[in-house]
Amino acid sequence: MIAKQPKPKKCKNPACGISFPPQRLGQAVCSPKCGLAIKNVNQAKARKSLAQVERREIKVRKEKLKSRADHLREAQAAVNEYVRLRDAHLPCISCDSTPNDNDLITGSRWDAGHYRSVGACPELRFEPLNIHRQCVKCNRNLSGNAVEYRIRLVLRIGAEKVAWLEGLHAPCKYTVEEIKAIKADYRAKTKELKKGLAA
């Protein structure tokens, strides 16, 4: 019985490119000369591949070193990004200023301000009804500008929902896995919102 001949391959050396029958498994070039010609390309690919593996390993190690507080901060950042994007077409919840208003007064950046603060009511930390886009002046300089926030919040979401926010809530101690799920959920929501805005 005659042994089956390997299918011809194209030499990976761009300067050569001839077809050749490979003599061994994984042979990419037709000759040692072509192999030497592309060694730098192969080394660069190998270095890049090693760097990617290292980055993945570092990311895994960093993830293991994160505290619960680190995960909470990341989840809050994801929720805040979603809220700022959700409310991008709305004025500040406390003073009705818009990005076009005098930036010296409102500040050029926008926060996601909590109606009931995280310190006062940690159970509502990630509740989207409790968080709205707010100018830096109201959120940071005026400590949330709570009186004006409430007036406009009633107009925006209704008195019943505001009463629910102001009511009692069961204490909530999130596990790290729950916090990670919240972060992933809000990142996905933000991605969907961005797609919708781009369309």
Secondary structure, DSSP 8 states (H G I E B T S, - for coil): --------EE-S-TTT--EE--SSTT--SSSHHHHHHTHHHHHHHHHHHHHHHHHHHHHHHHHHH--HHHHHHHHHHHHHHHHHHHTTTS--TTT---TTS-HHHH-S-EEEEESS-TTT-GGGTT-GGGEEEEEHIIIIITTT-HHHHHHHHHHHH-HHHHHHHHS--------HHHHHHHHHHHHHHHHHHHHHHH-
